[in-house]
Amino acid sequence: MRAKPPTLAKLSRPALHRAVPRERLFALLDRHRNERRAVCIVGPPGAGKTTLLGSWLDTRRIRGVWYQVDAGDADLSTFFYYLSQAVEPYRKRHQRALPLLLPEYLSDIPGFARRFFRDFFARLPAGAVIAFDNYQEVQADDLFHQIVALAVDEVPPGIVLAVVSRRDPPACYARLLANENVALVDWENLRLDSEEASAIAARHGDTAPEVLRRVHAITDGWAAGLVLALEGGVTKVDAAQVPNSAREATFNYFAAEIFSRVAPQTQRFLMWTSILPDVPVSLAERLTGDATSASILDELYRRHFFTHRKPGVEPRPTGTTHCSGTSCFSRRTSVRVHATSPICDRAQQRCWRRAIRTLHFGSTAMRWIGARRST
């Protein structure tokens, strides 16, 4: 029977506007679709994860279910209810609606889940894809993820479950990954290549090739950063010449999508370290005075909040970590640290000066330290 699109926003595939087809990644998803039961698309905010999956489904004309995960799905009764609604367009006249998670089933939720998903998948058309977007909205240690992992075990041949997340797959996915039931499309895959950056730029007007190359390099293949820069009217390669509108838009994106989503302790850590391009764990501890710097960096790395590990030797299990940011973010957050944080002691000032000289980070940081000393 012909499926009717669901009316709930939670169960509606997002409408895409002028999405650039990424054939390189479409081919990768095609291959994973033929070889795996599930695909996890994992990357930082603004990496184009949802756009990639949605445009692939549109281009390949793939039917299925789109499910917008939110914190309420930690309540498994809510989760199963909305899943039953999502598959309603495919229910035949003689079929009953899928069961709800009633109190009598709570003693064996895994057993209920397996029976539910077998019936759920049986109702979908051949070749269907079930997309879970914003998968990170449920805490990593919640039972919800174990239930979705059970669903992967029940996926029949020809159907694929696709997860879009800012976090790495939770620990309960370890067996699925080891058995190659789940494929991973990560930040290394999601970074825009030069051709994709050029295609995006072409849809935002004329951009000089040299400027585009520099902006592409500065944004490190980050799709949102490239679009924000282009829409802000970047015309010169010097970061200091980026228009105020572009810097403001980028800062606002960071503030809304990253900064506001972390704990106050992590916010303070980001403000203290945002002015440095490379932050080994031991240096972060001395700069911030925070003994939990290693765990903060590790959490930022796992959540794909623009934190990347670099090879090196550190007296920490997380090794050396690189925090990438933008010049506007470091400028704005340094002002906020100046206004809200306690004045650093002399040992921290000496540590800052040594770090700045070693990293050749120059006059901006030195002026900031000078401003702090004058307070």
N, C-alpha and C positions, 0 to 999 in steps of 0.2 A: 504494500500500500504506500501511497505517497505521503511522506512525512510533512507535517505542518510545523513551522518554527515555533518554539515555545515563546510565551509572552513575557515571562519573568526575565529581568535583566541578568539574574544569576545564572540562567540557563541559556543565554543568548550569545552567540559568537560575536565578538566586537566588529563593528563596521570599520573597514580600513580605508584610509584616504591617501591616495597617491603612493601606495607602498611600492617600493622598488623590488622586483622579483630577484631573489638571491639564488640563482640556479645552482651555484656551488653547494649551498646548504640544502636546497631542494633534493639534489641527487643523493646527499648524505642521508636525509630523512627517508628517501625512497629505499635506499639499501637497508637501513635499520628496520623499516616497516616490513621488509621481506624476511629479515633474519631474526628479529627479536620480538618479544611480547610487549615490551614497554620501552619508551624513550624518555630520558630526563633531560630537559633543556635548562641549563643552569648558568646564571651569569648575573652581573650587577644590575642595578636599576638603569633603565635606559639603554640596555644592550640590544634591544630589538627582539627579545624572546617571543613575546606574544604576537608581534607583527610577523615574525618568521613563521610561527606555527599557523596563524590565521591565513596568511598569504599562500602558504603551501597547500592548505586544505582547499582554499578557493581555486588556486591554479589547477590542482589535480582533481577538482570537483569531488572531493571525498565527503561522504556523509558521516553522521555520527552524533556525538553528544559533546556540548561545550559546558563545562561546569566551573563556575567562579567560586573558588574556595575562599572562605572567610573564617574568622575566629569561632563563629557559631557552629561550624562543622565539627568542632571538638565534642559537641553533643551528638553522639552517634545516631540517636533517634531522628534528629534534624537532618543529618547527612543522608540516611537511608530514605527519608521522606522525599527530599529533593531529587535524589537519584531516581526514585520511582516516578517522579513527575517528569524528569528529563527523558525517560524512555517511553512515555505515554504516546507521543506521536507515532511510534512504531508498533503499538499494541494492536493486534488483530481483534476482530469482533468477538471471537470465541474465547479470547484470553482474559483471565482475571488480572486485575491490577496487582503489581508486585506487593508483597507483604510489608507491613510496617514493623519496626522494632518495638514490640509490645513487652510489657513487664515479664510475661511468661517465657520470653526468649533470652532474658538478661543473664541467666545462669550459663548459657553457652553462646556467647556472642560470636566467636569464631565459626562455630557450626552454622549459625544463622547466616553469617556473612557469606560463607561458601555457597550455601543453597541460593541465597539472593543473587550472587554474581553469576552463577550458572544460568539462572533464568534471565537475568538482565542481559547477558551477552547473547543468549539465544534469540532475543527479540530484535537485535540489531541487524542491519543489512550486511551482506558480505563486504569485506574491505573497510568496515567502519573504523573510525578513530574516536576514542574517548579522551577528551582533553580536560585536564585539571589545571586551571590557571591560578596564579598567585598561591601556589601550594605552600609557601613558607608562612602563610598567615596562621597556621596551626602550629603550636610549639613542637619542637623536634622530638620530645620525649612522650608525646601524647599517643594514646592507644589508636587514634585515628590512622596514623601512619602504618601501624601493624595491620590494620584492616585493609588498607589500600594495597599493602604488600601481598596479602592473601588474594586480593582481586587479581593481581598479576599472575598468580599461580593458576587462576581459572580462565585466563584469556585464551580463547580458542584460536586455531590457525586462521590467518587472514584478518584478524582484528588486532589493533594496537592501542595500548593505553599510553597517552603522552602527558607528561608532567612538566609544567613550567614553574620554575622556582628561582629565588635569589639565594637559596641555601643549597649546599651539597645534599645528596640523598641521605636521609636519616640512617642511623645504625642498623635498623631492621632490614635495610635493603642490601646488606653485605652479602648474604647468601645469593640473592638474585643477581647481583653484579658479578660475583665469583663464578656463578654458573652460566654467565653470559645470557641471562634472560632479559637484562636491562642494558640498553646502550646509553652512553652519556654524550651529550652535545654541550661542551663547556665554553668558557670564555675564550680559549684559544681558537675555537671554531667560530664563535660569534663575532669576533673582531672584524670590522669592515676591512676588506682589502682595497687596494687603490681603485680598481674598477668599480666596486660597489660605492665607494666614496664619490667617485666621479658621477655615477648615475644619480646619486642623491643630490649632489651639487647642481646637476643639470636641471633638476626640478625646482630649484630655488633661484634660478637666474644665472647669469654669467658670473663665473669666478675665475680669476687668473690662475693658470695651472700652478705657478709657483706658490701662490697663496694657499691653494687647495692642498698641495703636497705638505706644506708646513702645518696647516690646521689639522690635516689627517695625522701627521706625526705627533703633534702636541696632544691631540685627543686620544691617541693610542688606539684608534679603531672604535672608539666609543660612539655609538650611533647618536645618542641624545646630545652629546657634546658637540658633535659635528653639526647637527641640525640647529642647535641653539646658536652656535657661532655664525652659521650662514644666515639665519634669520635675523641675527643682530647686526648684520651688515659688515662683516669682517672684510677689510680691503687691503690690509698690510700684514706682513708676517711677524712683526714684532709684537709680542704679547702685550706690551705696554700700550700699543696702538689699537687694541681691540676696543670697539665702541663700548661706552658705558652700558648701553642697552643689552649687549651680549653678555658682559660680565655680570650684570644684575640678574639676567635670566638664568645664567648658569648657577650663580649663588643661590637663587631661590629654589632651583631644582634640587641642589644638594641639601638645602635646609629642609625642604618638604619631604624628600624621598629618603634621605639618609640621616641627617643630623637629628631630626625630631623623633626618629624611630629607635634611638639607642638611649641607654641609661645616662643619667647626669654625670656619673663618673666617667663614662666613655666619651661623652661630649667634652668634658674638660680635657681628657687625654687628647682628643682630636684637635682641640684648639691649641694646646701646647706644642703639638708635633707638626701641625699643618704647614709651618714655615720651612720645614726641612724636607728634602726630596728622598733621603734614605734614613731609616730609623732602625738600627739594630736594637734588639731587645735591651741589652745592657745600657745603651745610651738612652733609650726611652725611659728606663727606670730612673736614671740620674737626672734627666731633664724634668720629668714630671713629679718625681718623688713618690711615684706609685709603684709599690712592690708587686702589683698584679698586672704590670704592663704586658708580660708574656701572654697571660690568658686573654687580655683585652685584644691584643694583636691577633691572636689565634682565632678569637670569635669574629673579628672583623674579616679575617681571611676566609673563614668558613661561610660567612654571610655574603661574601663577594662584594663588600663595601669598598671597592677600589684599593684593596690591599693585596699585594703580591709577594710571595716569598722569593728571595734571591739566594743563590748558592753562597755558602759561607760557614764559618765555624763560630758558634755562639754557645755559651754555657747554659743553653735553654733547649728544651726539646723542640721548640718551634723554629729554631735556627734564626737567620737574619730575615727581616721582613721589610718590604718596600711599600710605603704608602704613597700612592699617586693621588694628586689633587689638582686644583687649578689655582692660578695666581690670584683670581678674585676671591676664592675661598680662603686662602691663607691671609690675604689682606683684611678681609672682613672679620675672620675669627681672631686674628691677632688683636684687633681693636677690642673685641669682646673679652678676651683674656685680660687685657690691660685694665678693663673696666670692672671685671668681676672677680678675678683671682687674687689670692694673697700675693704680696710682693715676694719674689723669689729670693732665697738667701744667697750669700756670697758664693757658696759651693756650687749652686745651680747656675749662677751667672758665669763662673769660670768654666763650667761644663758647656754652657751655651757657646761661649767664645771659642773654646777648643773645637767644638763640633762645626761651628761656622767656618773657621779657618781651614779645617780638614776637608770639609765638603765644598769649599770655595763658593759659599752661598751668598756672600757679598753684603752690599750696603743696606739692603732692605732689612735683613735680620739685625745688623748692627744698630741701625736706627731704632728698631723696635726695642732692643735691649737697653739702649740709651734712654728711651722714653720711660721704660719701666724703672730705671735707676732714679729718674728725676721725680718720681711720685713720692 
